[in-house]
Amino acid sequence: MDTADLITLDRLRDGYGFTIAPGSRTEAMYERLIPAASLACLHFVGRDLHLRQVTEYQDGNGHDRLMLDEKPVASIVSLSVDALHAFASSLDPSLYRVDGETGIVTLYGMQTPYVKDCIRVVYMAGYEAIPADIEAAVADTIQMMARRVTGVAGGVTSRTMADGGTEQLETVAPTDYAKFLLRAYRRNLVR
């Protein structure tokens, strides 16, 4: 599994019932579609979802709270507030609290100075295990891409159903269903 992939080939087989024979051309196709669908979903949410270390600098605002850009926050490695930008020491973890889901850090007994880039936070953000709804979004997108590649729906954008209704086939990744599942994970750029 590539570090950018949001799902594995085994998970497609076992969790989503994709018929993928080991060593087949179909397996090779899905190995190419997984990173493409993962990337499309990551572009939609506007952020990396994997667990990784982030270093972030923020301006002081005279308040006792700040909001980190990447979520969820698994842990804070170090938090420094220094108007001189030396960042030689970190605050003791007992002097702040972080809400992992929102990324809001509350400082106890201090306010940040009104100085540009005087806060440096090094933290672990993302998911250790990709949530099931994100995997489902990627699997749905892979399924649409596979239909396009294999020609099952190649060039077709709609079809007439047996009951006389019309079904629209998706042609853009991620699919509408995937977007519905991924909306909760989209980056909120307002600080």
Secondary structure by P-SEA (a helix, b strand, c coil): ccccccccccccccccccccccccaaaaaaaaaaaaaaaaaaaaacccccbbbbbbbbbbccccbbbbcccccccccbbbbbcccccccccccccccccccccbbbbcccccccccccbbbbbbbccccccaaaaaaaaaaaaaaaaaaaccccccccccccccbbbbbbcccccaaaaaaaccccccccc
